[in-house]
Amino acid sequence: MFTQLTAHKVAKPWGRDDLAPPFVNSGDTASEHIGELWYQSDNTNSNDPILIKYLFTSQKLSVQVHPDDAAARDQGHRSGKAECWYIVDAAPDAALGLGLKEEISAGELREASLSGTIEHMIDWKPTKAGDIWYVEPGTIHAIGPGVTLIEVQQNIDLTYRLYDYGRPRELHLDQAIAVATRAPYAMTNHGSYNRNEPLIRHWPHFGIALCDDENQVQELASTMATDSYWVAIQGDAQLDEQTLNHGQVYRRRAHTPLKHAELDDATCMLLAWPRTIDGGDTL
């Protein structure tokens, strides 16, 4: 029923070297800064329609933007990249850069990216555990330090960097400016999950649900007409005869009955599933 996906560690200059199980093995040394864990079906490029990641930040990520499907295909890519973030943990002063404080021209965006003043033009929004942020293609964004989050995204590695704080990595100014929404973030794309109140959101390429009630989990499972991805957050879950361990990601086949669900007191489940662009899906 459930297939555990393989976690692939990705070192990043803004990552962390203090991760503990279940994200690293107890015997691992802290010799590299792990920024991301990618969960995939095997050790090769996955054909999964969506990709689930954990991100761990100790510094600011680059200021970046992702194209939509049309712009990406014009450049020879199979799709664009929409994503959403569920905040698992956040330092008291943690913030996310989402959109700009005010609308600017393409020329102003180029100048700000080259000078570094774009860092101060981004709208840095405070965030906390339980927040959900949808980052639609075109959104200028960055993630600040002190954040652990789960990212659900279209399964493509396609990022245009506008600014990277002087790090020796490639920028993509022409591509980024061509697709960027040079305006404030739409707060309708923000939500917050509270225990005992299931939250379900639909976006063009995927949907997500968060819940902590065993009956809700069974009800959600019964509606899934596509394969879905399951994450036990802050605890384990017993679903039929299988244990879903905290910090792991599992793929569940469509149309598979779920007869029994048992969650730890602290557990909530994050479910994600692909959608077609015309809105056809499950829930």
Sequence and secondary structure as in RCSB ss.txt:
>XXXX:A:sequence
MFTQLTAHKVAKPWGRDDLAPPFVNSGDTASEHIGELWYQSDNTNSNDPILIKYLFTSQKLSVQVHPDDAAARDQ
GHRSGKAECWYIVDAAPDAALGLGLKEEISAGELREASLSGTIEHMIDWKPTKAGDIWYVEPGTIHAIGPGVTLI
EVQQNIDLTYRLYDYGRPRELHLDQAIAVATRAPYAMTNHGSYNRNEPLIRHWPHFGIALCDDENQVQELASTMA
TDSYWVAIQGDAQLDEQTLNHGQVYRRRAHTPLKHAELDDATCMLLAWPRTIDGGDTL
>XXXX:A:secstr
 EEE EEEEEEEEEEES   TTSS TT    S EEEEEEESSSS    SEEEEEEE SS   EEE   HHHHHHT
T S    EEEEEEEE TT EEEEEESS   HHHHHHHHHHSTHHHHEEEEE  TTEEEEE TTB EEE SSEEEE
EEEES    EEEE TT S    HHHHHHH B SB  GGGEEE BTTB EEEE SSEEEEEE  HHHHHHHHHH  
S EEEEEESS EEETTEEE TT EEEE TT     EEE TT EEEEEEE  TTS S  
